[in-house]
């Protein structure tokens, strides 16, 4: 019965407590994305000019490839078909397109855009890059990044001053995860574009029209640990024909009339589950848009608003369900300190070696358990070798640590006499990849944590 209970207990939970600044693999709707695989001498190329970048993007000589970007590369608008590719920015790397000419038509070559991932693309990872555009200019045109590919993971990137938008997802796109990304507008918008808006600081569009949707009818997109920062005015995101999960995101923009969500139904309907997000500074959290023949459902779960946080209430509509995939999560109270952290948080903040090995110098975000006011901390929640447990100053005596599989099988058991404030370390390197339960038991209490062995 114990095995059955533990298995059912774990399967009934969709989330894993805790977050890590560095993610070895994507979570959410894009979790199947593997890109070009691990960087090796044979599959990796470093580029520092646009000509080299274009060659690397269009090369078909390597089935799985990793492209490392060095320095600032001034780009022209690049539309490309990508399959099984990983694009990684070395520290400080930037793709930049500053072309803008007021009065241009949407099809003009001078209109600024950086990278367009064409329909038919599949299995693409982009990490640790800064995208810089010329500033907002409404021509119904090009973005810093546009994606129409499937199985795409964009992680730890910063999007600045996209012309028509910062990062749009449309067309044939599906199964996309966007994590630890920062969106911002640092330049004043340019008026006079053919689209009609004099202030088009509209950052993220999902679906370009009521009849725009992928093969299965809805764009499945996860936004996790993202930061909509100063200068953003709208589309954080704007969506139609979509299935969205917005998790542990942070909103802080002083733009007058700024609106986070613009949810339209489209003809296929839209659902949006907003979880543990902090809307610290934004004029409007949700502005539903009436369009199409579908319906809109949105749920705000444990979200707060304001500099002095208060719960977000009264904005739910219809039935939007919690996603069924496994994901990690941190408390809403920690979002304001974790996500905008300039050394570790959202944006191009990862450490990348010349060989393309990614890490972070920042401490992994563990989880803090307040059971019996003991303030226990287990970290990291995603590990390949060691699991750490920090004890509080009131714990002493015999402590037993037991690790169980998803089916409730006991795989590790360890006990020792402990002292106040002691740090325990448990070697889990021998475990297979997967999700596990770790139970810590002392004479006074017992508590269970979840972690991933990668």
C-alpha positions in Angstrom: 0.0 0.0 0.0 2.9 2.4 0.7 4.2 2.0 -2.9 0.8 2.6 -4.3 0.2 5.7 -2.2 3.6 7.3 -3.1 3.1 6.6 -6.8 -0.4 8.0 -6.8 0.7 11.0 -4.7 3.4 11.9 -7.1 1.4 11.3 -10.2 -1.3 13.6 -8.9 1.1 16.5 -8.7 1.9 18.4 -11.9 4.6 20.7 -10.5 8.0 20.4 -8.8 8.8 22.9 -6.2 11.8 25.1 -6.7 13.6 26.6 -9.7 17.1 26.7 -11.0 18.7 29.6 -12.9 20.3 27.1 -15.2 18.1 24.6 -16.9 19.7 21.5 -18.5 16.6 20.8 -20.5 13.4 22.6 -21.4 10.2 22.2 -19.5 6.6 22.8 -20.7 5.2 22.4 -24.1 8.6 22.5 -25.7 10.1 19.8 -23.4 10.9 17.4 -26.3 13.3 19.8 -27.9 16.9 18.6 -28.0 18.3 20.9 -30.7 21.8 20.0 -32.1 22.7 18.0 -29.0 25.8 18.5 -26.8 28.6 20.6 -28.4 31.5 18.6 -29.7 34.5 19.4 -31.9 32.8 17.9 -34.9 29.4 19.5 -34.6 30.2 23.0 -33.3 31.2 26.2 -35.1 31.9 29.7 -33.7 30.8 32.6 -35.8 31.6 36.3 -35.4 30.4 37.8 -38.7 27.1 37.8 -40.5 28.5 35.9 -43.4 29.7 33.1 -41.1 26.4 33.1 -39.3 24.4 32.8 -42.5 26.6 30.0 -43.7 26.2 28.1 -40.4 22.4 28.6 -40.3 21.9 27.3 -43.8 24.5 24.5 -43.7 23.1 21.0 -44.1 26.5 19.2 -43.8 25.9 18.2 -40.2 22.7 16.6 -39.1 22.9 18.0 -35.6 24.9 21.2 -35.1 25.7 23.8 -32.5 26.4 27.4 -33.5 28.2 29.6 -31.1 27.9 33.4 -31.6 30.7 35.7 -30.6 30.5 39.4 -30.1 28.0 41.7 -31.9 26.9 40.7 -35.3 25.0 43.3 -37.4 22.4 41.3 -39.4 20.0 41.8 -42.2 16.7 40.1 -42.1 17.3 36.3 -42.3 14.6 33.8 -43.1 15.9 30.3 -42.6 14.8 26.7 -42.3 16.3 25.1 -39.2 16.3 21.5 -38.1 18.2 20.0 -35.2 20.2 23.1 -34.4 21.3 24.8 -31.2 22.3 28.5 -31.3 24.2 29.7 -28.2 25.5 33.2 -27.5 28.9 33.4 -25.8 28.9 35.9 -23.0 27.8 39.3 -24.3 26.9 38.0 -27.8 24.3 40.1 -29.7 22.4 39.9 -33.0 21.6 43.5 -34.1 19.6 45.0 -36.8 19.1 48.8 -36.5 17.7 49.5 -40.0 14.6 51.6 -40.0 13.3 54.2 -42.5 10.0 55.9 -41.6 7.5 55.5 -44.4 8.7 52.1 -45.6 6.2 49.5 -46.7 5.9 46.3 -44.8 7.8 44.4 -47.6 10.7 46.8 -47.9 14.1 45.3 -47.4 15.1 48.2 -45.1 12.5 47.1 -42.6 14.3 45.7 -39.6 14.0 42.2 -38.4 16.7 39.7 -37.3 15.8 36.0 -37.5 12.8 34.3 -39.0 12.5 30.6 -38.2 10.5 29.3 -41.2 7.6 26.9 -41.3 8.9 23.4 -41.5 11.7 24.0 -39.0 11.9 21.6 -36.1 13.9 20.9 -33.0 15.6 24.3 -32.4 17.3 25.7 -29.3 18.3 29.4 -28.9 20.1 30.4 -25.7 22.0 33.3 -24.1 21.6 35.8 -26.9 20.8 39.5 -27.0 18.6 40.6 -29.8 18.6 44.3 -30.5 16.2 46.1 -32.9 15.9 49.8 -34.0 12.9 50.6 -31.8 9.2 50.2 -32.2 7.8 51.1 -35.6 4.4 49.8 -36.7 4.6 48.3 -40.2 2.9 45.0 -39.5 6.2 43.5 -40.3 9.3 42.1 -38.7 10.5 41.2 -35.3 13.7 40.5 -33.5 12.7 36.8 -33.6 9.8 35.2 -35.4 9.1 31.5 -35.0 7.0 29.3 -37.2 8.9 26.1 -36.2 7.9 23.2 -34.0 9.6 21.9 -30.9 11.5 25.2 -30.1 13.2 26.2 -26.9 14.3 29.9 -26.4 16.1 30.3 -23.1 18.0 33.1 -21.3 17.7 35.6 -24.2 17.1 39.3 -24.0 15.0 41.0 -26.6 15.4 44.8 -26.9 13.5 47.3 -29.1 12.0 45.0 -31.7 10.5 46.9 -34.6 7.1 45.3 -35.0 7.6 43.1 -32.0 10.3 41.4 -29.9 9.4 37.7 -30.3 6.4 36.5 -32.3 5.1 32.9 -32.6 2.7 32.2 -35.5 2.0 30.2 -38.6 2.9 26.5 -38.3 4.6 27.0 -34.9 3.8 24.6 -32.0 5.2 23.1 -28.9 7.3 26.1 -27.8 9.0 26.8 -24.4 10.3 30.3 -23.6 12.2 30.5 -20.3 14.3 33.1 -18.4 13.8 35.6 -21.2 13.7 39.4 -20.8 11.7 41.7 -23.0 12.2 45.5 -23.0 12.1 48.7 -25.0 14.9 51.1 -24.3 14.3 53.5 -27.3 11.4 55.8 -28.0 8.9 54.5 -30.5 8.8 55.9 -34.0 5.4 57.1 -35.3 4.2 57.0 -38.9 4.3 53.4 -39.8 1.8 51.8 -42.1 0.3 49.7 -39.3 -1.2 52.9 -37.8 0.0 52.7 -34.2 2.2 55.6 -33.1 3.5 53.6 -30.1 4.0 50.0 -31.1 6.0 48.7 -28.2 4.1 45.4 -28.5 6.4 42.6 -27.5 5.0 39.1 -28.0 2.3 37.9 -30.4 1.1 34.3 -30.5 -1.0 33.9 -33.7 -1.3 36.6 -36.2 -5.0 36.4 -37.0 -8.3 34.5 -36.2 -7.5 31.9 -38.9 -3.8 31.6 -38.0 -3.1 28.4 -36.1 -0.9 25.2 -36.4 -2.0 21.8 -37.6 -3.6 20.8 -34.3 -5.6 24.0 -34.0 -3.8 25.7 -31.1 -0.4 27.1 -30.3 1.0 25.3 -27.3 3.4 27.7 -25.6 5.0 27.9 -22.2 6.4 31.2 -20.8 8.4 30.4 -17.7 10.5 32.7 -15.6 10.2 35.6 -18.1 10.5 39.3 -17.4 8.5 42.0 -19.2 10.5 45.0 -18.2 10.6 48.8 -18.7 9.2 50.1 -22.0 6.9 47.2 -22.8 3.4 48.5 -23.6 1.3 45.5 -24.7 1.3 41.9 -25.9 2.9 40.2 -22.9 1.7 38.1 -24.6 -1.2 38.7 -27.1 -2.6 35.4 -28.2 -5.3 33.8 -30.2 -5.9 30.1 -31.1 -3.6 29.3 -28.2 -3.0 27.1 -25.2 -0.7 29.1 -22.9 1.0 28.4 -19.6 2.5 31.5 -18.1 4.6 30.5 -15.0 6.6 32.5 -12.5 6.8 35.6 -14.7 7.5 39.1 -13.6 5.9 42.3 -14.9 7.4 45.7 -14.2 6.8 48.5 -16.8 5.8 52.1 -16.0 4.4 52.8 -19.6 1.1 54.5 -19.3 -1.8 52.3 -20.3 0.4 49.2 -20.5 -1.5 45.9 -20.7 -0.1 42.4 -20.1 -2.5 39.9 -21.6 -4.5 40.5 -24.7 -6.4 37.2 -25.1 -8.5 36.7 -28.2 -10.3 33.5 -29.0 -9.6 33.2 -32.7 -11.6 30.5 -34.4 -10.1 27.7 -32.4 -10.4 29.2 -28.9 -7.7 30.2 -26.4 -6.9 29.0 -22.9 -4.3 30.6 -20.6 -3.2 29.3 -17.2 -1.3 32.0 -15.3 0.5 30.7 -12.3 2.6 32.3 -9.5 3.3 35.5 -11.5 4.0 38.9 -10.0 2.4 41.9 -11.7 4.3 44.4 -9.7 3.9 47.4 -12.0 1.6 47.4 -15.0 -1.6 49.4 -15.7 -3.8 46.5 -16.8 -3.2 42.8 -16.3 -5.8 41.3 -18.7 -7.7 42.9 -21.6 -9.8 40.3 -23.4 -10.3 40.8 -27.1 -13.5 39.9 -28.8 -12.8 38.2 -32.1 -13.3 34.9 -33.9 -15.8 32.1 -33.3 -14.0 30.4 -30.4 -14.0 31.1 -26.7 -11.5 32.5 -24.2 -10.7 30.9 -20.8 -8.1 32.3 -18.4 -7.2 31.3 -14.8 -4.9 33.3 -12.5 -3.5 30.9 -9.9 -1.7 32.4 -6.9 -0.7 35.6 -8.7 0.0 39.0 -7.1 -0.1 42.6 -8.1 1.4 45.9 -6.8 4.6 46.9 -5.1 3.0 45.8 -1.9 1.7 42.5 -3.2 -2.0 41.7 -3.1 -3.8 38.7 -4.7 -5.0 39.0 -8.3 -8.7 38.4 -8.3 -11.7 38.8 -10.5 -10.0 38.2 -13.8 -10.8 34.5 -14.3 -13.0 33.5 -17.2 -14.2 30.1 -18.4 -12.3 27.0 -17.5 -8.5 27.0 -18.0 -6.9 23.9 -16.6 -3.4 23.5 -15.0 -1.1 21.8 -17.6 -0.6 18.1 -17.2 3.1 18.1 -17.8 5.7 18.1 -15.0 7.4 21.4 -14.2 9.3 23.2 -11.5 7.9 26.2 -9.7 8.9 28.8 -7.1 6.8 30.7 -4.7 5.2 34.0 -6.0 6.9 35.8 -3.1 10.4 35.0 -4.7 9.6 36.1 -8.2 10.5 39.8 -7.7 14.0 38.8 -6.5 14.8 35.8 -8.6 13.6 36.7 -12.1 15.0 40.2 -12.7 18.4 39.4 -11.0 20.9 41.0 -13.4 23.6 38.5 -12.5 21.6 35.3 -12.8 18.0 35.9 -13.8 16.1 36.5 -17.0 18.2 37.6 -20.0 21.6 36.5 -21.4 23.1 35.8 -18.0 24.5 32.3 -18.5 28.1 31.3 -18.4 29.2 29.8 -21.7 32.8 28.5 -22.4 34.5 28.8 -25.7 33.5 25.2 -26.3 29.9 25.9 -25.8 29.5 24.4 -22.3 26.7 26.2 -20.4 26.5 26.8 -16.7 25.8 29.5 -14.1 27.9 30.8 -11.3 24.7 31.5 -9.3 23.4 29.3 -6.6 20.6 27.1 -7.7 17.2 28.1 -6.4 16.2 25.6 -3.8 12.9 25.2 -2.0 12.2 26.3 1.5 9.8 24.3 3.6 8.1 26.0 6.5 6.8 22.8 8.1 6.8 23.3 11.8 8.8 26.5 11.2 11.9 24.4 10.6 12.9 26.3 7.5 14.5 23.3 5.8 16.1 23.9 2.4 16.7 21.2 -0.3 18.6 22.0 -3.4 19.1 21.7 -6.3 15.8 20.4 -7.4 17.3 19.3 -10.7 20.6 17.5 -10.2 22.9 14.9 -11.7 25.1 14.1 -8.7 24.4 15.5 -5.2 21.3 16.4 -3.3 21.8 18.9 -0.4 19.6 19.6 2.6 20.3 22.5 4.9 18.9 22.0 8.4 17.7 24.8 10.7 19.1 25.7 14.1 16.5 23.8 16.0 17.1 20.3 14.5 19.3 17.7 16.2 19.3 14.0 16.8 18.7 11.2 14.3 17.8 12.1 10.8 16.7 9.6 8.1 16.8 10.4 4.4 14.9 8.1 2.1 14.6 8.4 -1.7 11.7 6.7 -3.6 11.0 6.2 -7.3 7.9 7.4 -9.0 6.3 4.0 -8.2 7.2 4.2 -4.6 10.2 1.8 -4.7 12.9 2.7 -2.0 16.2 3.3 -3.8 18.3 5.1 -1.2 18.2 5.2 2.5 20.6 7.0 4.8 20.6 8.0 8.5 22.9 9.9 10.8 23.0 11.9 13.9 22.7 15.6 13.0 23.5 18.9 14.7 21.7 22.3 14.3 22.4 24.1 11.0 24.1 21.1 9.6 24.3 20.6 5.8 23.6 17.1 4.6 24.7 15.8 1.2 23.3 12.7 -0.5 25.0 11.2 -3.6 22.3 10.4 -6.2 24.7 9.9 -9.2 23.8 6.2 -9.4 20.1 6.9 -9.9 18.5 6.7 -13.4 17.1 9.9 -14.9 13.6 10.7 -13.7 11.5 12.1 -10.9 12.0 11.1 -7.3 10.6 11.7 -3.8 13.0 12.5 -1.0 11.7 12.0 2.5 13.5 13.6 5.5 12.4 12.3 8.9 13.6 13.3 12.4 12.2 12.7 15.8 10.0 15.8 15.6 8.7 15.9 12.0 8.7 14.3 8.6 8.6 16.1 5.2 8.9 15.0 1.6 10.4 16.9 -1.4 10.4 16.2 -5.1 13.5 16.4 -7.3 14.6 15.5 -10.8 17.7 13.3 -11.5 19.0 14.4 -14.9 
